[in-house]
Amino acid sequence: MGTANAATEDLFRLEPLYAFANLTSWTGIDAAVAEVQARIRAGDYERMDKLNNALAAATSVVATIEKISTWPWRPETLRGFVSAVGLPILIWTITALLGRYF
């Protein structure tokens, strides 16, 4: 079975398949680590630099993916919502409590 029919996914597209982006990248790193271990056991050290570069690149991709927020909105949106809705409710509650007791 070839890869001609295989779907390719953009790991940086923050849509439904995003949940699997981290898993996919870790799977690639696991494959690279397994290849490094196999070459070490076989004593094949000639092409280790290229494999080491590939492993470093894969690790960099994972670090980048881990920094991407999983929230569907930016943090500023939540702050704006809380200040627009939550703050007036808090002020009203404090005013009502103070009015009841003083």
Backbone torsions as a table, in degrees:
resi	resn	phi	psi	omega
1	MET	NA	121.5	-177.6
2	GLY	-86.8	177.5	179.9
3	THR	-96.5	6.3	-177.7
4	ALA	-63.1	-33.2	-178.5
5	ASN	-96.0	-1.2	-178.0
6	ALA	-72.9	139.2	178.0
7	ALA	-80.6	143.4	174.5
8	THR	-107.7	140.6	-177.9
9	GLU	-118.4	139.5	175.6
10	ASP	-86.9	113.4	-176.5
11	LEU	-67.7	-13.5	-178.8
12	PHE	-101.1	3.5	178.1
13	ARG	-83.4	113.5	-173.5
14	LEU	-85.2	67.3	179.7
15	GLU	-129.6	-164.5	-171.4
16	PRO	-50.6	-37.6	-178.5
17	LEU	-79.7	0.6	-179.3
18	TYR	-56.7	-34.0	-177.1
19	ALA	-57.1	-26.6	-178.0
20	PHE	-94.9	-2.4	-176.0
21	ALA	-61.3	-45.9	-179.2
22	ASN	-64.8	-43.5	179.0
23	LEU	-61.4	-43.7	180.0
24	THR	-62.3	-44.5	-179.0
25	SER	-67.1	-38.4	177.6
26	TRP	-66.1	-34.5	177.8
27	THR	-63.1	-41.6	176.6
28	GLY	-62.6	-39.5	178.8
29	ILE	-67.8	-40.4	177.8
30	ASP	-59.4	-40.2	178.7
31	ALA	-64.6	-40.4	179.1
32	ALA	-66.6	-40.5	178.5
33	VAL	-64.4	-41.3	178.0
34	ALA	-61.9	-39.2	178.0
35	GLU	-65.4	-42.0	177.6
36	VAL	-60.8	-46.5	-179.3
37	GLN	-62.9	-39.9	179.2
38	ALA	-64.6	-40.9	179.6
39	ARG	-68.6	-35.9	177.3
40	ILE	-64.8	-45.3	179.0
41	ARG	-62.1	-36.4	-179.4
42	ALA	-81.5	-9.9	-179.1
43	GLY	76.2	20.8	-179.6
44	ASP	-92.3	92.8	-176.5
45	TYR	-102.8	-3.3	-173.9
46	GLU	-64.4	-41.4	-176.2
47	ARG	-104.8	22.1	-177.4
48	MET	-68.1	-29.8	179.5
49	ASP	-61.0	-44.5	179.5
50	LYS	-64.7	-41.1	179.2
51	LEU	-67.7	-37.7	177.4
52	ASN	-63.8	-40.5	176.6
53	ASN	-64.1	-39.9	178.2
54	ALA	-64.5	-41.3	179.0
55	LEU	-65.8	-40.4	177.5
56	ALA	-64.7	-39.2	178.1
57	ALA	-65.8	-41.8	179.3
58	ALA	-64.9	-39.9	177.6
59	THR	-63.6	-38.8	177.5
60	SER	-63.4	-40.0	177.7
61	VAL	-62.7	-44.2	179.0
62	VAL	-61.6	-43.0	179.2
63	ALA	-61.6	-39.9	178.5
64	THR	-66.1	-42.7	-179.8
65	ILE	-65.4	-38.3	179.8
66	GLU	-65.1	-23.8	179.8
67	LYS	-80.8	-15.5	-178.6
68	ILE	-74.2	132.0	-179.0
69	SER	-69.5	140.5	177.1
70	THR	-91.8	-4.7	177.9
71	TRP	-72.0	145.5	179.2
72	PRO	-77.3	-1.8	178.5
73	TRP	-140.1	169.8	179.6
74	ARG	-81.9	155.5	179.2
75	PRO	-57.3	-32.5	179.7
76	GLU	-62.6	-31.5	179.6
77	THR	-63.7	-45.4	179.4
78	LEU	-64.5	-42.4	177.9
79	ARG	-61.3	-42.7	178.9
80	GLY	-63.7	-40.7	179.2
81	PHE	-65.6	-46.2	-179.7
82	VAL	-62.6	-42.0	-179.4
83	SER	-71.4	-31.7	-179.1
84	ALA	-79.2	-33.6	-176.6
85	VAL	-108.3	-47.3	-174.9
86	GLY	-70.4	-40.1	-178.1
87	LEU	-63.1	-46.6	176.9
88	PRO	-61.6	-36.6	177.9
89	ILE	-66.3	-41.1	178.4
90	LEU	-63.8	-44.5	178.8
91	ILE	-63.5	-42.3	178.4
92	TRP	-62.2	-42.6	-179.9
93	THR	-63.5	-44.5	178.9
94	ILE	-63.6	-42.7	179.1
95	THR	-63.0	-41.8	179.6
96	ALA	-65.3	-42.5	179.0
97	LEU	-66.4	-42.7	178.1
98	LEU	-65.8	-37.7	178.6
99	GLY	-66.4	-32.4	-179.2
100	ARG	-73.3	-36.0	-174.6
101	TYR	-101.1	-12.2	-178.5
102	PHE	-125.1	NA	NA
